Amino acid sequence: MALIPAVIGVVIWKTRRNYPGRWALGNLLAALCLILLSLRGKVPDFVSIVLANAAAVGAAIAFLQGIRLFRGLRIFIWPEWLWGTLALAGVTWFRYVSNNISARILVMGFGLGIMGFACGGMLLKDMPRNRRFGAVVTGLVFVIGGVVHLFHGIYVFAYAPVRDMFEPSPSNVLFFLCASLGIVARSYGFFDLTSEPLDHKATATPDEPAFAARKVAVPDAEVREQLRRIVESDVFRRSAQMERFLTLAVERKLVGRVDELKEYALGRDVFHRGDDYDPRTDSIVRVEAQRLRRKLREYYTAQGSQDRVLMTLPPGSYVPVVEYRNPEIASEPQLQPLQNRSFNR
């Protein structure tokens, strides 16, 4: 059962540019873990115990790093690998030094429980509205999985010690049933998270509202004037790349080309990655989008604190949102249009 989502994940990764390869790797490692565990007694314990748990640890690390890449966050290598090393050290100790399967289940229950909470929390925090359903489903699957792993480890160690991982006890049956359902639900959540949104021109989502959907629409001239203030501010003046990113995003929004505000198009047009750019292996757009959001917040807390027009880039979207700080303000002044800027700076 675990192999089917794993294979589907590989297919999706090969066909969708925004599907992190680490998610496909995580699904494959999770399937490998279950296969190796099922071979207990037919292959050496090093394979069915140590390597099987190493696959589970690798899957958890791949999922966490994939989520960080998907959210445009930096990957910190050492915390994950330190956690993985400690978990595998505990498994090895309780097999070759003190052979205690219940203790091994407790160690992995704690380890996978912690990673489940980390993955779920990262998905549920600041969820993009246009992908809220996928983020909620996948985040809750990880959190519930963390609870199940933690509870199973404590229960087996403290109340129902076992002599075999697949011993037909009620707790084991429930655990493996939850694990199987979790694999399917998690794979569906990943699929939904990376599915393309509806036609931007036909439907304005909460993360990508049309200017006309606001109480008071911001005229294009005023949008360009606000863009000029921002890119000429001290915050942006020394960052040509951020200026180019924001200018291109705003101009494409104004002329109705939001379908070109996708990760692949931005990587090619803003960061000069070329036609062979692959967002699955290069997270430059997601990382720089996070940087752009920070710079916009910095601008509006300093030089732009009194500006009446707000310009933001919502999490999970590359389509800028422009609105009045006070929606009741009417737009009357005649403003000079922004001069054409070169995107090849």
C-alpha positions in Angstrom: 0.0 0.0 0.0 2.9 2.4 0.8 4.5 1.7 -2.6 1.6 3.2 -4.5 1.8 6.7 -3.0 5.6 6.5 -3.3 5.5 5.8 -7.0 2.8 8.4 -7.6 4.9 10.9 -5.7 7.9 10.2 -8.1 5.6 10.7 -11.1 4.3 14.0 -9.7 7.8 15.2 -8.9 8.8 14.5 -12.5 5.8 16.4 -13.9 5.3 19.3 -11.5 8.0 21.9 -11.1 6.8 23.0 -7.6 6.8 19.5 -6.1 9.9 19.2 -3.9 12.0 16.2 -4.8 12.5 15.6 -1.1 8.8 14.7 -0.7 9.2 12.0 -3.4 12.3 10.8 -1.6 10.5 10.8 1.7 7.7 8.6 0.4 10.1 6.2 -1.1 12.1 5.9 2.1 8.9 5.4 4.1 7.9 2.6 1.8 11.4 1.1 2.0 11.2 1.2 5.9 8.0 -0.9 5.9 9.4 -3.4 3.4 12.5 -3.9 5.4 10.6 -4.2 8.7 8.4 -6.9 7.1 11.5 -8.9 6.3 12.3 -9.4 10.0 13.6 -13.0 10.5 14.3 -13.5 6.8 17.3 -11.0 6.6 20.0 -10.0 9.1 18.8 -7.8 12.0 21.1 -5.0 10.7 18.9 -4.8 7.6 15.5 -5.3 9.2 16.2 -3.1 12.2 19.0 -0.6 11.7 18.5 0.0 8.0 14.7 0.0 8.3 14.9 2.7 11.0 17.5 4.6 9.1 15.0 4.7 6.2 12.3 6.0 8.6 14.7 8.7 9.9 15.7 9.7 6.3 12.0 9.9 5.3 11.3 12.3 8.2 14.3 14.5 7.4 13.3 14.6 3.7 9.7 15.6 4.6 10.9 18.4 6.9 13.4 19.8 4.4 10.9 19.5 1.6 8.4 21.5 3.6 11.0 24.2 4.4 11.8 24.4 0.7 8.2 24.6 -0.2 7.7 27.4 2.3 10.8 29.2 0.9 12.7 28.8 4.2 16.4 28.0 4.6 17.4 24.4 5.4 19.4 23.9 8.5 21.3 20.6 8.1 22.8 19.9 11.5 19.6 19.8 13.7 18.0 17.2 11.5 21.1 15.0 11.2 21.9 15.4 14.9 18.3 14.2 15.7 18.7 11.3 13.2 22.1 10.3 14.6 20.7 10.2 18.2 17.7 8.2 17.1 19.7 5.6 15.3 22.2 5.4 18.1 19.4 4.6 20.5 18.0 1.9 18.1 21.5 0.4 17.7 22.1 0.4 21.5 18.8 -1.3 22.3 19.6 -4.0 19.7 23.3 -4.9 20.1 24.0 -3.7 23.7 20.7 -4.2 25.5 18.3 -6.1 23.2 15.0 -4.5 24.0 12.5 -4.1 21.2 10.1 -2.1 23.4 12.8 0.4 24.1 13.6 0.7 20.4 9.9 1.4 19.7 10.0 4.1 22.4 13.1 5.7 21.0 11.7 5.8 17.4 8.3 6.9 18.8 9.8 9.9 20.5 12.0 10.7 17.5 9.3 10.4 14.8 6.8 12.1 17.1 9.0 15.2 17.4 9.5 15.3 13.6 5.8 14.9 13.0 5.1 18.0 15.3 7.8 20.0 13.5 6.5 19.2 10.0 2.9 19.8 11.0 3.6 23.0 12.8 5.6 24.4 9.8 2.7 23.6 7.4 0.0 25.0 9.7 1.8 28.2 10.5 0.9 31.2 8.3 -1.0 29.0 5.8 -1.4 30.5 2.3 -5.1 31.0 1.9 -5.2 29.8 -1.7 -3.7 26.5 -0.5 -5.3 26.3 3.0 -7.0 23.0 2.5 -3.9 21.1 1.4 -1.9 22.7 4.2 -4.5 21.8 6.8 -4.8 18.2 5.6 -1.1 17.6 5.4 -0.3 19.5 8.6 -2.9 17.6 10.6 -1.7 14.3 9.2 1.8 15.1 10.4 0.6 16.3 13.8 -1.7 13.3 14.3 1.1 11.0 13.1 3.4 12.5 15.7 0.8 11.9 18.4 0.3 8.3 17.3 4.1 7.6 17.2 4.6 9.1 20.6 1.6 7.4 22.2 2.5 4.0 20.7 6.1 4.2 21.9 5.1 5.1 25.5 2.2 2.6 25.6 4.4 -0.3 24.3 7.3 0.5 26.6 5.3 1.2 29.8 2.2 -1.0 29.5 2.4 -3.6 26.8 5.9 -4.8 26.0 6.2 -6.8 22.9 8.7 -9.4 21.6 8.0 -8.8 17.9 7.3 -5.6 16.0 4.4 -7.2 14.2 2.9 -9.0 17.2 -0.9 -9.2 16.6 -1.9 -7.0 19.5 -4.7 -4.4 19.3 -2.2 -1.5 19.7 -0.1 -2.8 16.8 -3.1 -3.3 14.6 -4.3 0.2 15.3 -0.8 1.7 14.9 -0.2 0.1 11.4 -3.7 1.0 10.3 -3.1 4.7 11.2 0.3 4.5 9.5 -1.2 3.2 6.3 -4.0 5.8 6.3 -1.4 8.5 7.1 0.7 7.6 4.1 -2.3 8.0 1.8 -3.6 11.2 3.4 -0.1 12.8 3.4 0.4 12.0 -0.2 -2.9 13.5 -1.1 -2.0 16.6 0.9 1.3 17.0 -1.0 -0.6 16.6 -4.2 -3.2 19.3 -3.3 -0.5 21.7 -2.0 1.3 21.6 -5.4 -1.7 21.7 -7.6 -2.0 24.8 -9.8 -4.5 27.4 -8.5 -7.6 28.3 -10.5 -7.4 30.7 -13.4 -6.3 34.0 -11.8 -8.1 36.1 -14.3 -11.4 34.4 -13.7 -11.3 34.1 -10.0 -9.7 36.3 -7.4 -8.6 34.3 -4.4 -8.0 35.8 -0.9 -4.3 35.7 -1.5 -4.6 37.3 -5.0 -7.4 39.8 -4.8 -8.2 41.9 -7.8 -7.7 45.6 -7.1 -11.3 46.2 -8.0 -12.4 43.8 -5.3 -11.3 46.3 -2.6 -13.7 48.9 -1.1 -11.6 51.5 -2.9 -9.5 50.5 -5.8 -6.0 51.9 -6.0 -5.5 53.5 -9.5 -2.6 52.2 -11.6 -0.9 55.5 -11.5 -0.9 55.5 -7.7 0.3 51.9 -7.6 3.2 52.9 -9.7 3.9 55.9 -7.6 4.0 53.8 -4.5 6.3 51.3 -6.3 8.6 54.2 -7.1 8.7 55.3 -3.5 9.6 51.7 -2.4 12.3 50.9 -4.9 14.0 54.3 -4.3 13.9 54.0 -0.5 17.1 53.2 1.5 15.8 49.7 2.1 15.7 48.8 -1.6 18.2 51.2 -3.1 21.2 48.8 -2.7 19.3 45.7 -3.8 18.8 45.7 -7.6 17.6 42.1 -7.5 14.8 42.9 -5.0 13.9 46.0 -7.0 13.7 44.0 -10.2 11.6 41.3 -8.4 9.0 43.7 -7.0 8.8 45.9 -10.2 8.2 42.9 -12.4 5.6 41.4 -10.1 3.7 44.7 -9.8 3.8 45.5 -13.5 2.6 42.0 -14.5 -0.2 42.4 -12.0 -1.2 45.7 -13.4 -1.3 44.5 -17.0 -3.2 41.3 -16.1 -0.3 38.8 -16.6 -0.6 37.1 -13.2 -0.4 33.8 -14.9 3.3 34.6 -15.5 3.9 35.2 -11.8 4.8 31.5 -11.2 8.0 30.2 -9.7 9.4 29.0 -13.0 8.7 32.2 -14.9 10.1 34.3 -12.0 13.3 32.2 -11.9 13.8 32.6 -15.6 12.9 36.3 -15.9 14.1 37.8 -12.6 17.0 35.6 -11.6 18.2 34.7 -15.1 18.0 30.9 -14.5 17.4 30.1 -18.1 14.7 27.9 -19.8 16.1 24.8 -18.1 15.4 26.2 -14.6 13.9 23.6 -12.2 12.3 24.9 -9.0 12.4 21.4 -7.5 16.2 21.6 -7.2 16.7 25.4 -7.0 14.7 27.3 -4.4 16.0 30.7 -5.4 12.6 32.2 -6.0 11.1 31.0 -2.7 14.1 32.2 -0.7 14.2 35.6 -2.4 10.4 36.0 -2.0 10.8 35.6 1.7 13.6 38.2 1.6 11.3 40.5 -0.4 8.5 40.1 2.2 11.0 41.0 5.0 12.2 44.1 3.1 8.6 45.3 2.5 7.9 45.0 6.2 11.1 46.8 7.0 10.1 49.6 4.6 6.7 50.1 6.1 8.0 50.2 9.6 10.5 52.9 8.7 10.3 55.2 5.7 6.9 54.0 4.6 5.2 54.2 8.0 3.0 57.1 6.9 2.3 55.9 3.3 -1.4 55.5 2.6 -0.9 52.7 0.0 0.3 49.3 1.3 2.1 46.8 -1.0 2.5 43.3 0.2 3.4 39.8 -1.1 1.2 37.3 0.7 2.8 34.0 1.9 2.4 31.2 -0.7 1.8 33.7 -3.6 4.0 35.8 -5.9 1.1 38.1 -6.9 1.4 41.4 -5.0 -1.5 42.9 -3.2 -2.0 46.7 -3.2 -4.5 48.4 -1.0 -5.1 51.6 1.0 -3.9 51.6 4.6 -7.3 53.2 5.3 -9.8 51.6 2.8 -12.1 54.6 3.1 -9.6 57.0 1.6 -10.5 58.1 -1.9 -7.8 58.3 -4.5 -7.8 61.7 -6.1 -4.2 63.0 -6.8 -2.8 62.9 -10.3 0.5 61.1 -10.1 3.4 60.8 -12.4 3.7 57.2 -13.9 6.7 55.1 -13.1 9.3 55.3 -15.8 10.1 52.1 -17.6 12.7 50.0 -15.8 15.0 47.4 -17.3 14.7 44.0 -15.8 18.2 43.1 -16.9 20.0 45.2 -14.4 
